Amino acid sequence: MRWLSATVIVIAVLAVVAGAIVLSEGQRGSPAVDPEDVGGELVMYIGSTKVDVRWEDNPSVDALKALAKGGLTVSTNLYGGFEQVGSLGKSLPSDDRRLTSSPGDIFLYGSDSIVLFFGENSWSYTPLGKIMGLPDQTITDLLDRPTAKITFMIV
């Protein structure tokens, strides 16, 4: 447990340093995305399983839709025994606030990583959406594995 706390502290420090570097270069995150420019519905697959998601109405989801326009697959890794985390490869607008997750929550972490939860955790995230219509155990079965492929597309 002690190594987990130390790891979280190191990650937080690295995130702060990276944020300071980005801000010092005059970048304030990704430009706003006009949702009308993307069109269509954002859908998500965990592996080959399509999951229904209730997406938030915020600039982060609009930017995710823009990334998913041509299809986007994110490789994620199990972290902490309660979540899958993977890099989006680009920064999205973020509005982090202290949240407590529950199974099915989809959050943006550090503006460039997506987190899918099958357990609970409290940290600063930007909410993206919530998996709907699946029992917690099914969500756990889909996500409680060493790695997962998460695919986003516009249909």
BELSULPE-V86080 format. One record per backbone hydrogen bond with DSSP energy under -1.0 kcal/mol. CO is the residue of the C=O (numbers start at 0). NH is the residue of the N-H. Records with the same first field share a line. If there is no record, write none. Layout:
# BELSULPE-V86080
CO=NH  NH
This chain:
# BELSULPE-V86080
0=4
1=5
2=6
3=7
4=8
5=9
6=10
7=11
8=12
9=13
10=14
11=15
12=16
13=17
14=18
15=19
16=20
17=21
18=22
19=23
20=24
21=26
22=25
33=36
34=38
40=154
42=152
43=50
44=150
45=48
48=45
51=131
53=129
57=61
58=62
59=63
60=64
61=65
62=66
63=67
67=70
71=151
73=149
75=147
76=84
78=81  82
81=117  118
82=78
83=115
84=76
85=113
96=124
98=122
101=104
103=130
104=116
105=127  128
106=114
107=125
108=111  112
110=91
111=87
112=108
113=85
114=106
115=83
116=103
120=100
122=98
124=96
125=107
127=55
128=105
129=53
134=138
135=139
136=140
137=141
138=142
139=143
142=144
145=77
147=75
148=46
149=73
150=44
151=71
152=42
